[in-house]
Amino acid sequence: MKAIAVHPGKARSIHLREVPEPSLDDVPDGRGVLVEVLRVGVDGTDKEINEAQYGAAPPGDDYLVIGHENFGRVVAVGPDVPDTIRPGGYVVASVRRPGTSIYGKIGLQDFTTDDVYYERGINLRHGYLTERYVEDSDFVFPLPPNLAEVGVLLEPTTVAEKGVNHAFEIQRRLRVWRPRRAAVLGSGTIGLLMALALRLRGLEITCFSLPRAPFPNSDLIEELGGAYVSSQDTTLAEVSEQRGPFDVIMDATGFSPLVWEAAEVLGKNGVLVLSSITGGDRRVEIASDRINQSFVLGNKVMVGTVNASPTDFESGVTDLIRAEALFPGWLGKLLTTPIHGLESYREMIEALERGDGIKVFVEVAGNGA
C-alpha cells in the first residue's frame, strides 16, 4: 500500500513509497484495530520533519511515514477490543506511545520523563499518511457519525483541550476559581481551537495575533463572540487594560518574546499556558523583577503543555460535538486546504510552505459521510 514518507535527517526527502500492509496480528492480545485512513491533517511539524529539523525512523527502517492528525474508519477489530470500537465506525488514534517512564504505565505518556519518546509520524513510530494502519485499541478513540466532516480536527483539538483542562486542574488549589476573561495569543489552527475550547467553558475571549482584520481567522473569532486584536495596532498591555485582566492566557504563536509580555499582564490567580515549540535562539530583555514579584504576590502560574492524554481526547470529542451544536459550520471553516490523494504529496508540502489557509489536510479515501 502507499504512504508518504521521509528519510529522517535528509532535508526535503519526502516521497511516495510502498509499505507493508498492516495486520491485526501486529498488535498482541487481540487488541488490534485495523483502520482505513480517510483524512490526515498536516501542519508545521510535518514540514519541519521534511526539513530534517527532527524526527527519527522506527528501528530497522530508513524511512518514517509522517502524519499524526488522523481520521479513519474501522475495517476490523481483534477479539479483545471494546465494543465501543466496531467495524464501520469512525475513529482517531492518538500520537504518543508509552516508553519506560512510570507516566506511560498509567496512561500519561504525554508526561514522560524519558529522554527518548515515541510519537506516531514524528519520532520512532510510523504515522498515518498511508492507506491503512493498525493500532492498539487503548490508543483509539471512537467518534459519532455527525463528526465525519470534522473528525480530522480532533488531534489538534486535544492540544487546546489539554491546556485548558490542566489550567482548571491546577487551579483546584484555590478551592474556588471562576475565570471570566481569557486571551489567546495566535490565530492559527491551534489558537482558534483554544479560543473555541475556552468559549465552550463560558469565558470571554480576546485573540491577539499579528495579521490585521478582517480575514478568515479573525472572522472565526468573532463568530465565537470573541474580540480580535492585531499586534500591529496595539500592545498586549494595552489590550489587557481594555479587556482584561486575563484569568487565562494561552500562547500558540511560536514567538517566545510575547510570552514575557503575557506574564506581565496575567491577572491575579491567573494561568499562563505555553504550547509553542520554539527551537530558535531568540533573546529579549524582560522586566524580570516586576514579573517575578507579580507571580509571587499574585499567586500566578506558568505551565507548559505538550501532546495529550486519553482524557483530553475524550473531552475533545465532547467539545467537537458541542461546537457543532452551538456554532454550526464553524469547525468546517477551518478545513480550508484539501489535498486530494497521497500522490499529491508535493502539493501538500507546498501548501504548508506557503502558509496560506488555516488547515491543510489530505483526502486519502474520502470521508465516507
C-alpha positions in Angstrom: 0.0 0.0 0.0 1.0 3.6 -0.5 2.4 6.0 2.1 4.0 9.4 2.3 7.4 9.2 4.0 10.7 10.9 4.5 14.3 9.8 5.2 14.9 11.4 8.6 18.0 13.6 8.7 17.9 14.2 5.0 16.3 17.5 4.1 13.4 17.6 1.6 13.4 13.8 1.2 9.6 13.5 1.2 8.4 10.8 -1.2 5.6 8.3 -2.0 6.5 4.7 -1.3 5.1 1.2 -0.9 4.9 0.0 2.6 3.7 -3.4 4.1 0.0 -4.0 4.7 -0.8 -3.9 8.4 -2.4 -6.8 10.1 -4.5 -7.3 13.3 -1.8 -9.7 14.4 0.7 -6.8 14.6 -1.0 -5.9 18.0 -0.8 -8.6 20.8 -3.6 -10.0 22.9 -6.4 -9.4 20.4 -6.4 -5.6 20.9 -5.7 -4.7 17.3 -7.9 -2.2 15.4 -7.4 -2.1 11.6 -8.3 1.3 10.2 -8.9 2.7 6.7 -7.4 6.2 6.6 -9.9 8.8 5.4 -8.2 12.1 6.1 -5.0 13.3 7.6 -4.3 16.8 8.8 -0.8 18.2 8.3 1.0 21.1 9.9 4.3 22.7 10.7 5.6 19.5 12.3 5.4 17.6 9.0 7.1 20.5 7.2 9.9 20.6 9.8 10.4 16.9 9.7 10.8 17.1 5.9 13.3 19.9 6.5 15.3 17.4 8.7 14.9 19.6 11.8 13.9 16.5 13.9 12.3 13.1 13.5 13.6 9.5 13.6 12.7 6.3 11.7 11.5 3.2 13.6 14.2 0.6 14.4 15.0 -1.4 11.3 13.7 1.2 8.8 15.5 4.0 7.0 12.2 5.9 6.4 9.5 7.5 8.5 5.8 7.6 7.4 4.7 11.1 8.5 1.3 12.5 9.5 -0.1 12.5 13.0 -3.5 14.2 12.7 -5.6 11.2 11.6 -9.2 10.3 11.0 -10.4 6.9 9.7 -13.0 4.2 9.6 -12.6 0.8 11.3 -12.2 -2.2 9.0 -11.7 -5.0 11.5 -11.1 -5.5 15.2 -9.4 -8.1 17.4 -11.4 -10.3 19.8 -10.5 -8.2 22.9 -11.3 -4.8 21.5 -14.1 -2.9 23.5 -17.5 -2.9 21.8 -17.4 0.8 21.5 -15.0 0.3 18.6 -16.6 -1.6 15.8 -16.2 -2.1 12.0 -17.7 0.8 10.1 -17.3 3.3 13.0 -15.2 6.4 12.8 -12.0 6.7 14.9 -9.0 8.8 15.7 -5.8 7.4 17.1 -3.5 9.3 19.5 0.1 10.2 18.8 2.5 9.4 21.7 3.2 5.9 23.0 4.5 4.7 26.4 8.2 4.3 26.9 9.8 3.3 30.2 8.6 6.2 32.4 6.1 5.5 35.1 3.8 8.0 33.5 3.4 5.8 30.4 2.4 2.9 32.6 -0.6 4.9 33.9 -1.7 6.3 30.6 0.0 9.7 30.9 2.8 9.2 28.4 2.4 12.9 27.5 4.2 13.5 30.9 7.0 11.1 30.2 10.4 11.8 31.9 12.1 9.6 29.3 14.7 11.3 27.1 13.5 9.2 24.2 9.9 9.4 23.2 7.7 7.6 20.7 5.3 9.5 18.6 3.5 8.2 15.5 4.5 10.2 12.4 7.1 12.1 14.4 9.6 10.0 16.2 10.5 6.3 16.1 6.9 5.2 15.1 5.3 5.4 11.6 2.5 7.8 11.2 -0.9 7.9 9.4 -0.2 9.3 5.9 -0.9 5.9 4.4 -3.9 3.9 3.3 -4.4 1.8 6.4 -2.9 1.3 9.8 -3.4 -1.0 12.8 -3.3 0.2 16.3 -3.8 -1.0 19.9 -7.4 -0.2 21.0 -6.0 1.6 24.1 -4.9 4.4 21.7 -8.0 4.5 19.5 -11.0 6.9 20.2 -14.4 6.5 18.6 -16.3 9.4 17.1 -20.0 9.7 16.3 -21.1 9.8 12.6 -22.1 13.5 12.9 -18.4 14.4 13.2 -17.4 12.7 9.9 -16.8 16.0 8.2 -14.6 17.5 11.0 -13.2 14.5 12.9 -9.7 15.1 11.5 -9.6 18.1 13.8 -9.8 16.0 17.0 -6.0 15.6 17.4 -5.1 19.3 17.1 -8.2 20.0 19.3 -6.6 17.9 22.1 -3.7 20.4 22.2 -6.2 23.0 23.3 -8.1 20.6 25.5 -5.0 19.6 27.5 -4.0 23.2 28.1 -7.5 24.2 29.2 -8.1 21.0 31.3 -4.8 21.5 33.1 -5.4 25.1 33.8 -8.6 24.1 35.6 -6.8 21.2 37.3 -4.0 23.4 38.6 -6.5 25.9 40.0 -8.3 23.4 42.1 -5.7 24.6 44.6 -7.8 27.7 45.0 -11.0 25.7 46.0 -13.0 28.3 44.1 -11.8 29.5 40.7 -14.2 31.2 38.3 -12.2 32.5 35.4 -14.1 35.1 33.3 -11.7 36.5 30.7 -9.2 34.7 28.5 -6.6 35.8 25.9 -5.4 33.6 23.1 -2.1 34.5 21.5 -2.1 33.4 17.9 -4.8 32.8 15.4 -3.6 29.7 13.6 -5.4 26.4 13.9 -4.3 25.7 17.5 -5.1 29.3 18.6 -8.6 29.1 17.0 -9.2 25.7 18.7 -8.0 27.2 22.0 -10.5 30.0 21.6 -13.3 27.5 21.0 -12.4 25.4 24.0 -12.4 28.4 26.3 -15.6 29.8 24.8 -17.3 26.5 25.3 -16.4 26.9 29.0 -18.1 30.3 29.2 -15.1 32.6 29.1 -14.9 36.0 27.3 -12.3 35.6 24.5 -9.8 38.0 23.2 -7.5 36.8 20.4 -4.2 38.7 20.0 -2.4 38.0 16.7 -0.2 39.6 14.1 -2.4 39.9 10.9 -4.9 42.8 10.7 -8.6 42.0 10.5 -10.7 41.3 8.6 -9.5 37.9 7.4 -11.0 34.4 7.8 -9.3 33.7 11.2 -10.5 37.0 12.7 -14.0 36.3 11.4 -14.0 32.9 13.1 -13.0 34.5 16.5 -15.9 37.0 16.1 -18.3 34.2 15.2 -17.5 32.7 18.7 -18.4 36.1 20.2 -14.8 37.0 20.8 -12.7 40.0 20.0 -9.8 40.0 17.6 -6.9 42.5 18.0 -3.8 42.8 15.8 -0.4 43.2 17.4 0.4 45.7 14.6 -2.1 48.1 16.1 -1.7 47.8 19.9 0.3 46.1 22.6 -0.8 43.2 24.8 -0.5 45.5 27.8 -3.0 48.0 26.2 -5.3 45.1 25.3 -5.2 43.9 28.9 -6.2 47.4 30.1 -9.1 47.5 27.8 -10.4 43.9 28.0 -8.6 42.3 31.0 -7.4 41.4 33.5 -7.0 38.0 31.9 -7.6 34.9 34.1 -6.2 32.6 31.5 -3.7 33.3 28.7 -2.9 30.6 26.2 0.0 31.0 23.8 0.1 29.4 20.3 2.2 31.9 18.4 5.6 30.3 18.1 7.0 33.7 19.1 8.6 33.3 22.5 9.2 37.0 23.4 5.4 37.5 23.6 5.4 35.1 26.5 7.1 37.6 28.7 4.6 40.3 27.8 1.8 37.9 28.7 3.5 37.1 32.0 3.4 40.8 32.8 -0.3 41.3 32.1 -1.7 38.0 33.5 -4.3 38.6 36.2 -4.1 37.6 39.8 -4.6 33.9 40.4 -4.2 33.5 36.6 -2.7 30.7 34.5 -0.4 31.2 31.5 -0.3 28.2 29.3 2.6 27.7 26.8 2.2 25.4 23.8 4.6 26.8 21.2 7.7 24.7 20.3 10.4 27.3 19.8 13.7 25.8 18.7 15.4 29.1 17.9 17.8 31.3 19.8 15.8 34.5 20.4 16.8 36.6 23.3 14.9 39.6 24.8 15.3 41.9 27.7 12.5 41.4 30.2 11.2 43.2 33.4 12.3 40.2 35.5 11.8 41.9 38.9 8.3 43.0 38.0 7.3 39.6 36.5 8.8 37.7 39.5 7.0 39.9 42.1 3.7 39.8 40.3 3.8 36.0 40.1 4.7 35.7 43.8 2.2 38.2 45.1 -0.5 37.4 42.6 -0.3 33.6 43.0 0.1 33.1 39.3 1.1 30.0 37.3 3.0 29.5 34.1 2.8 26.0 32.7 4.0 24.2 29.5 1.8 21.6 27.7 2.7 19.1 25.0 0.8 16.3 23.4 -2.4 14.9 25.1 -3.7 12.1 27.3 -6.8 9.9 26.8 -8.8 12.3 28.9 -8.0 15.1 26.6 -9.1 13.1 23.6 -12.4 12.3 25.3 -13.1 15.9 26.2 -12.1 16.8 22.7 -14.8 14.6 21.2 -17.3 16.2 23.6 -16.3 19.7 22.7 -16.4 18.9 18.9 -20.0 17.7 19.4 -20.9 20.8 21.4 -19.3 23.1 18.9 -21.3 21.6 16.0 -24.5 22.2 18.0 -23.7 25.7 19.3 -21.7 27.1 16.4 -23.0 25.1 13.3 -20.5 25.1 10.5 -17.7 26.8 12.4 -15.4 23.8 12.6 -15.8 23.1 8.9 -14.5 26.6 8.0 -11.1 25.6 9.5 -10.6 22.9 6.8 -9.5 25.3 4.1 -7.0 23.5 2.1 -7.8 19.9 0.9 -5.1 17.9 -0.9 -6.5 15.0 -3.0 -4.7 11.8 -2.7 -1.4 10.6 -1.3 0.1 11.1 -4.7 -0.2 14.8 -4.2 2.4 15.0 -1.5 4.4 17.7 -3.3 1.3 19.9 -3.4 0.8 19.2 0.3 4.3 20.4 1.2 3.9 23.4 -1.0 0.7 24.4 0.8 2.4 24.1 4.1 5.4 26.2 2.9 3.1 28.9 1.6 1.3 29.0 4.9 -2.0 30.0 3.3 -5.3 28.9 4.6 -6.0 27.5 8.1 -5.8 23.7 8.0 -4.2 21.7 5.2 -5.4 18.1 5.1 -5.0 15.1 2.8 -8.1 13.3 1.5 -6.8 9.8 1.5 -10.0 7.8 0.9 -12.8 10.4 1.2 -14.7 11.0 4.4 -17.4 8.4 3.8 -20.1 10.7 5.1 
